[in-house]
Amino acid sequence: MEKTVSEAIEYRRSIRKFDPEKELDVNVVKKCLINATLAPNSSNLQLWEFYHITDKNLLSKISESCFGQPAAKTAKQIVVTVVRKDLWKNRANDNLNFFKSKKDSLSDKEFKLTQKYYKKVIPFVYKDFLGILSLSKYLFAFIVGFFRVMYRQLKRSDTRIVAHKSAALASQNFMISMAGFSYDTCPMEGFDSIKIKRILNLNSKSEINMIIGCGIRLKEGVYGERFRIPFEKVYYRR
Ligand SMILES: Cc1cc2nc3c(=O)[nH]c(=O)nc-3n(C[C@H](O)[C@H](O)[C@H](O)COP(=O)(O)O)c2cc1C
């Protein structure tokens, strides 16, 4: 039986050693990746891709490019969450087409708003030329910001953060879903991104968000008791 959300959150640990004897059902992992795509994400642009690695040869190459970390070396399957900020135009069009197909169920005002958002606002935020355009937009926002509330995440580095945030939320959806099935994971950022991109033959504009080792935990794969900063130190009620 699947765990409740709270049970799955409690169960999830970063597992560094997976059981060599226990395999994962590819379809269950795939189902968890479908759950990953249901994560909240900025402007619903879904600037992500998920590479589900099951091929032994690829697993071994990826593990090598993760510095041979045990969480990668012992993983039965690996998921690579990739950010595709470069796809913003296609994804905006996908959203436009979606709303066009739903036009009958939307009011005129709602429909016009969606069109304006994906035709004007999104290009304003994402359009760039060698980082120059985005920097000028940022400076424009800085000046206008003295007079009114202004969206400021306009630099190239800002939109990268925005895209990575959403991809990380999808990765977390994936890991919690896996925990729901008593499957284990370990998120990793200790990897050589250029080598990983080469192994997966990724478009040069792709960025690796996270590499997630997957398997079933060995007892010694849990590195000690869970440590968290006391809640009172991180919780502020205003
Ligand atoms: C973005 C990110 C990158 C991480 N990179 C690594 C890594 O490269 N290797 C590793 O063993 N653990 C990695 N971790 C796991 C963290 O060390 C772990 O989540 C943290 O110590 C808390 O432990 P817990 O996940 O068991 O609660 C990473 C976690 C995150 C979220």
The ligand as an ORCA input file, in Angstrom:
! r2SCAN-3c Opt
* xyz 0 1
  C      20.455     19.696     -4.310
  C      21.021     18.587     -3.470
  C      22.253     18.074     -3.773
  C      22.777     16.998     -3.053
  N      23.973     16.440     -3.430
  C      24.387     15.317     -2.836
  C      25.518     14.624     -3.343
  O      26.135     15.011     -4.332
  N      25.894     13.487     -2.719
  C      25.220     12.993     -1.635
  O      25.620     11.936     -1.135
  N      24.148     13.642     -1.132
  C      23.702     14.771     -1.710
  N      22.569     15.392     -1.254
  C      21.855     14.863     -0.098
  C      21.973     15.743      1.145
  O      23.250     15.597      1.692
  C      20.869     15.325      2.143
  O      19.619     15.619      1.575
  C      20.983     16.047      3.489
  O      22.156     15.674      4.149
  C      19.794     15.738      4.392
  O      19.643     14.336      4.611
  P      18.294     13.544      4.243
  O      18.057     13.765      2.770
  O      18.568     12.090      4.570
  O      17.185     14.110      5.065
  C      22.043     16.465     -1.953
  C      20.793     17.015     -1.655
  C      20.285     18.042     -2.413
  C      18.903     18.559     -2.110
*
